[in-house]
Amino acid sequence: MFEVSEMEQLVLARAKTPHFTAFHVFFLENPQAIPFLIELAFSAKQHPVPAYSAWLLVHIAKAKPQLLYKFQAHLEDGLLQTSKHDVQRSMLVVLLHLPLRRQNEGVLLELYFTIFQDQDLKVANRVYALYHLKKMLKKYPEIDTEIKAQISIIQELGDMKPALKIGIRNYLKGTTGY
C-alpha cells in the first residue's frame, strides 16, 4: 500500500520524464492509489505536485471515469475550495467526464458562472466553466438566457482570446469541445 509521501515522490520522479501523462496508466492498474493522488492535487505542497497530480486525474477521467465516481464529492469540494488556477482547470475537466449530481449542484452552477464571467481568470478555466454550464442546460434550460446575456457582455467587451471565441461558438452552435 502507498503513502502520500511515496506518491509525491513518484509524481515528482515522473514529472521529469518525457510523456509524463502516460503515468496515468499506473493509476488505472492500481486504482487503490487514486485517493493519494487526489490528496496531493488538493494539498498545499509546492508546485508542481498539486498541478501534476490534478493533471493525472484528468487523464484518468478521460480513460476510465468510473474509477473517480466514488470520489466525485471530494473532487467537487476541492474545486470549490481551490485557489490554484491549474488545479481548478484540471478539476473542471475531470468533472466534465463525471455525471451531474444533486449535491453541490447549486453552488457549482454559481461557481461555473463566476469563473466564466471573470476576465482575470485563465481562458481555459473560463471555457471549461462554459462547457459545464452547457452540460447543466439539459437539467436547467432556463439558464440559457443568462448564459447568452453573459456571452453578449463578453463579446461587447471585445479582445477575446481565440480559445474563448471557440468555446462561445461551440456553446452557441450547441456543441462542446470536451
Secondary structure by P-SEA (a helix, b strand, c coil): cccaaaaaaaaaaacccccccccaaaaaacccaaaaaaaaaacccccaaaaaaaaaaaaaaaccccccccaaaaaaaaaaccccaaaaaaaaaaaaaccccccaaaaaaaaaaaaaacccccaaaaaaaaaaaaaaccccccaaaaaaaaaaaaaaaccccaaaaaaaaaaaaccccc
